[in-house]
Amino acid sequence: MCGIAGVVGENIEKDSIHKMLLSQTHRGPDYTGVWEGENVALGHNRLAIIDLTATSNQPFTDNSNRYQLVFNGEIYNYLELRKELNYNFKTNSDTEVLLAAYLEWGKDCLHKLNGMFSFAIWDAKKEKLFAARDRFGVKPFFYTQIDNKLIFSSEIKAIHAFGIQKTPNRKVWANYFAFGSYGLPNETFWQDISQLSGGHYLEYSNKNLKIEKWYFFEQEIKKHQEKYSYEEVKTKYSNLLKQSIRLRFRADVAVGFNLSGGLDSSALLAFVNEQEYSENIKAFTFYTDDKRYDELTWVEEMISITKNPLVKVLLKSDEVEELSKKITFHQDEPFGGIPTLAYAKIFEQARKEDVLVLLDGQGMDEQWAGYDYYLKKEDANIIQGVNKSPFKKEVLSKEFLALAEKPKYPKPFKDDLLNKQYRDLFYTKIPRALRFNDRVSMASSTELREPFLDYNLVEFAFAQPLEYKIKNGIQKKVLRDIVSEFLSDSITYAPKRPLQTPQREWLGNDLKDFVSGKLKEIEKSSFSNWFDFDKLKKEWENYLEGDNDSSFHIWQWLSLALILDNNTN
């Protein structure tokens, strides 16, 4: 897991790539490398995870010196691919395997890769850049075109460090406030800065940019639509999950895992303990000392079965102000609230304990239909744990609200449930969570791996019939039955609990002055015309008086203020 950066075009200033790398050095503190050619500069921040030797530093060149690679992520099946390739390897890294795979198969190599990745390869002979992003967009790739240059990086701040002005993308911000959208897969909250969508690649030469989709999920799941019995599905899925976790334990540094009290986390724990030497693998969990929200009871029950070392990380309300400023710097865009801050502390603690790779349970709800709104016919609110709409469009000025347009997502399937799952996988839940998680893990120079997002798992589960996903109102039926062999019924069949902290209470009590001060900063800023401040203040008063079913709108306003702070520092 690392940071990449690059500039392709004429008249590249010598220090531009160095400024970009310096801004994202937290992504790779072990080595910073630069390669410069005619009309191109590539840079890399390395976090050494596989083959820790200097021979695997990047930018990485092939044996002919024609190709240069910068790569962020992991190719989990690199050992298997290495056996297929006729190449004179000089390292034991997945980096060299990736480059050799591209030389052997060209862009078709993407279909052979099992991993999380964003990378760019420069062909000096053709003066052409090829870049690609993994199927679900686990690893980021941002880019912009300006002055006949293509500029790309792993973080938005690196493109700003190049000299691109920080100008808000007003439509994305309007959609965020009005509908809770974090943008489409190719958008960011900043004008002129785009993302390469997950499952896409780009080619750039002669000042021409071409972007193509390479991962066609709708077609891939057809390969799994053979009718299996329920027991066959359980067996096949268990084997796929074991394989996914086994691949994600490939590392030359210590591996741990994040643990909550939910079913997905329980499944991860159960299968992690199928690994050799699992008793030494540390589990990390956060808590806030508030029994209404903490999941320590369930976590400790699971740990009592497996005997893994457990590291408990406490988040206190008096840490939120400073921590929110720090994480806002790393996120560059709005993020998910106080739970994200608590999650960030886990990676910080893991780094202190020299655990550089953590596994996470992200992705199970989307493949096995685990969210409560999957049971509803209507287009239900996708924010868990609230009864009323969490969005307060009425506090927006008429001019700003006019920019908002409710996002519409593709519906490639006849079945409504499949379309909701598809939306969450590629447009809402997963892209949002992956963005938050990449940036909080990298803030502490740690790597996060998501075994449940192995494409083999996702495709197979997605393709299964409804009655295997939801039966008699019980969601994620297959998964529950699989883990019931390892864990107690109180964990296996517990209803889904939104991952929470006392955010609504803290914002209205412990952090009341902090929030009030930030709202005043917005009112005095150049962004005050985005709001009707009389209505906004009334909503804040209502919240303080107990109308706090949702705290999301308060966090939205706080997010804007924190980002304004970050822009002026």
KALIN-V737955 format. One record per helix or strand of 3 or more residues. SS is the DSSP state (@ for helix, = for strand). FROM is the first residue (numbers start at 1). TO is the last residue. If there is no record, write none. Layout:
ss: [SS	SS]
from: [FROM	FROM]
to: [TO	TO]
This chain:
ss: [=	@	@	=	=	@	=	@	@	=	=	=	=	@	@	=	=	@	@	=	@	@	=	@	=	@	@	=	@	@	@	@	@	@	=	@	@	@	@	@	@	@	@	@	@]
from: [3	16	25	31	40	54	67	78	94	115	128	142	149	156	170	200	208	217	230	254	263	278	283	296	310	317	338	355	364	372	393	398	416	429	447	451	455	466	477	489	503	512	528	533	552]
to: [8	23	27	37	46	56	75	84	112	123	133	146	153	162	179	205	213	224	247	258	272	280	287	306	314	331	352	359	368	375	395	401	426	443	449	453	462	469	483	492	508	524	530	544	568]
